Amino acid sequence: MSSPFLIIDGYNLMHEAGLARATYGPGDLARLRHELLVKLVRRLTIEERKRCTVVFDAIDAPANLPGRFIHEGIHVLFAEPGHEADELIEKLICQNSAPRRLTVVSSDHRIQNAIRKRRGIGIDSDVFLKQLESPNRQIGPSRNSASPAADPNRDLKFWMEEFGGVSSETIQQELLALSNDPKSDWDDQIEKLQQQLKNPAELDEWLNESSKSKPPSKKTGK
């Protein structure tokens, strides 16, 4: 199962990570933002980074960079001048086409309410940080080394997430029935016809046999 989409309130997480300051000297905020991104890169897998968006306020946005860029796969957005990150995050939540697969990291109640209204997941920044720094969390390539197809329970996990009210035994029985279901006569005929299309002589023979076996049409009386 692919990772959920992740939206992070950048300065909110910076504060919980101990990277925020009461005052900032020249270049301090940019440096601390970079430290936060480096921390995320180290703890998130390649797939997770591609599905991660970090949103910052417009304050002290880099003048030599656009309002959005990608850092090691992570999408970084800055709110427009005069606007806050909260507004942009709310907009991203509203525009998301699959909000139930969306996780938003922020301790801001306004943002948490916005994601919960769309049936997504809201998580406080301190809780997310603890999960991110957990020693049990595997990092980087080791989590991506095995192919998803190598997991024998991959399909079962997917359908259990999609239909949480259905028992695992029922889903297993349905998957087993589908995997053991023999091909229908119709499927066999289609495969046979596809092979004959490659050989004109066999196709002519098949058409002649079909025309002979076809019952004569009934003439309607006047």
VEXKOL-595755 format. One record per residue (C-alpha): residue in three letters; y, x, z. Coordinates in steps of 0.05 Angstrom, whole numbers, padded with zeros to 5 digits, always signed. Layout:
ALAYXZ/...
//
This chain:
MET+00000+00000+00000/SER+00068+00028-00019/SER+00120+00043+00034/PRO+00173-00010+00051/PHE+00244-00001+00027/LEU+00288+00029+00080/ILE+00363+00022+00091/ILE+00394+00065+00145/ASP+00462+00057+00179/GLY+00480+00130+00173/TYR+00532+00140+00228/ASN+00494+00095+00275/LEU+00432+00138+00268/MET+00474+00202+00273/HIS+00500+00177+00341/GLU+00429+00165+00367/ALA+00407+00233+00340/GLY+00461+00268+00381/LEU+00499+00289+00318/ALA+00562+00247+00331/ARG+00624+00278+00362/ALA+00686+00250+00397/THR+00729+00290+00350/TYR+00714+00326+00286/GLY+00744+00390+00259/PRO+00751+00404+00184/GLY+00683+00398+00151/ASP+00647+00378+00215/LEU+00630+00308+00193/ALA+00603+00330+00126/ARG+00560+00383+00160/LEU+00532+00334+00210/ARG+00517+00283+00155/HIS+00479+00338+00119/GLU+00440+00354+00183/LEU+00419+00281+00188/LEU+00395+00281+00116/VAL+00356+00345+00127/LYS+00323+00314+00187/LEU+00302+00253+00146/VAL+00276+00297+00090/ARG+00232+00335+00138/ARG+00202+00273+00170/LEU+00195+00225+00111/THR+00143+00230+00056/ILE+00163+00237-00016/GLU+00149+00164-00029/GLU+00188+00142+00033/ARG+00248+00184+00012/LYS+00249+00151-00056/ARG+00252+00083-00022/CYS+00304+00104+00029/THR+00379+00090+00026/VAL+00428+00118+00077/VAL+00496+00084+00080/PHE+00559+00117+00110/ASP+00629+00091+00123/ALA+00683+00112+00075/ILE+00716+00156+00128/ASP+00717+00229+00108/ALA+00675+00216+00046/PRO+00667+00278+00002/ALA+00725+00280-00047/ASN+00686+00321-00098/LEU+00626+00274-00099/PRO+00617+00203-00125/GLY+00608+00145-00077/ARG+00533+00153-00086/PHE+00486+00210-00097/ILE+00413+00230-00085/HIS+00393+00282-00034/GLU+00320+00304-00040/GLY+00301+00234-00064/ILE+00342+00197-00011/HIS+00397+00152-00039/VAL+00463+00164-00003/LEU+00519+00112-00008/PHE+00590+00111+00018/ALA+00628+00047+00030/GLU+00690+00037-00012/PRO+00757+00058+00020/GLY+00780+00006+00069/HIS+00710-00020+00080/GLU+00655-00005+00130/ALA+00582+00013+00121/ASP+00563-00054+00154/GLU+00593-00092+00096/LEU+00557-00051+00044/ILE+00491-00057+00081/GLU+00498-00133+00086/LYS+00512-00134+00011/LEU+00449-00093-00003/ILE+00408-00140+00041/CYS+00434-00202+00004/GLN+00421-00171-00064/ASN+00351-00146-00049/SER+00298-00184-00089/ALA+00242-00170-00039/PRO+00274-00174+00030/ARG+00208-00183+00066/ARG+00191-00112+00046/LEU+00257-00086+00071/THR+00268-00049+00137/VAL+00339-00038+00161/VAL+00354+00015+00214/SER+00415-00001+00256/SER+00431-00021+00328/ASP+00488-00065+00302/HIS+00472-00138+00318/ARG+00510-00162+00257/ILE+00465-00122+00211/GLN+00402-00141+00249/ASN+00420-00215+00242/ALA+00432-00207+00168/ILE+00363-00177+00154/ARG+00326-00225+00199/LYS+00357-00284+00163/ARG+00323-00258+00100/ARG+00256-00248+00136/GLY+00261-00172+00133/ILE+00253-00124+00191/GLY+00310-00097+00234/ILE+00298-00037+00279/ASP+00345-00004+00329/SER+00365+00067+00311/ASP+00338+00096+00376/VAL+00270+00063+00365/PHE+00268+00088+00293/LEU+00286+00158+00316/LYS+00229+00159+00367/GLN+00180+00137+00313/LEU+00208+00189+00265/GLU+00201+00246+00316/SER+00133+00225+00342/PRO+00083+00283+00343/ASN+00030+00237+00316/ARG+00068+00224+00253/GLN+00042+00265+00195/ILE+00094+00297+00152/GLY+00102+00313+00078/PRO+00045+00326+00029/SER-00011+00316+00079/ARG+00004+00241+00078/ASN+00004+00239+00003/SER-00054+00285-00012/ALA-00106+00230-00018/SER-00103+00183-00077/PRO-00093+00110-00058/ALA-00155+00093-00099/ALA-00196+00137-00052/ASP-00186+00087+00005/PRO-00244+00037+00002/ASN-00205-00013+00043/ARG-00142-00010+00001/ASP-00151-00079-00031/LEU-00170-00110+00035/LYS-00108-00081+00070/PHE-00064-00107+00014/TRP-00090-00179+00017/MET-00090-00180+00093/GLU-00016-00163+00091/GLU-00003-00216+00038/PHE-00044-00271+00072/GLY-00041-00256+00146/GLY-00071-00324+00165/VAL-00136-00312+00128/SER-00194-00277+00164/SER-00215-00208+00141/GLU-00287-00233+00132/THR-00264-00286+00083/ILE-00223-00236+00043/GLN-00281-00186+00041/GLN-00328-00241+00015/GLU-00279-00260-00040/LEU-00269-00187-00061/LEU-00344-00176-00062/ALA-00355-00238-00104/LEU-00303-00215-00154/SER-00332-00145-00159/ASN-00403-00172-00170/ASP-00384-00228-00218/PRO-00420-00216-00284/LYS-00382-00221-00349/SER-00380-00290-00379/ASP-00408-00306-00448/TRP-00337-00312-00472/ASP-00322-00241-00450/ASP-00384-00217-00485/GLN-00364-00252-00549/ILE-00294-00222-00547/GLU-00322-00152-00538/LYS-00372-00164-00595/LEU-00316-00189-00641/GLN-00272-00128-00624/GLN-00329-00082-00644/GLN-00341-00120-00709/LEU-00268-00116-00727/LYS-00278-00041-00732/ASN-00335-00052-00782/PRO-00317-00099-00840/ALA-00390-00107-00862/GLU-00412-00132-00793/LEU-00351-00177-00790/ASP-00369-00211-00856/GLU-00440-00221-00832/TRP-00415-00252-00767/LEU-00368-00299-00804/ASN-00424-00322-00851/GLU-00470-00336-00791/SER-00415-00374-00756/SER-00401-00418-00818/LYS-00476-00434-00826/SER-00483-00454-00753/LYS-00421-00498-00754/PRO-00439-00573-00759/PRO-00413-00609-00821/SER-00350-00649-00810/LYS-00355-00724-00809/LYS-00321-00762-00865/THR-00280-00820-00843/GLY-00294-00886-00878/LYS-00240-00923-00913/
//
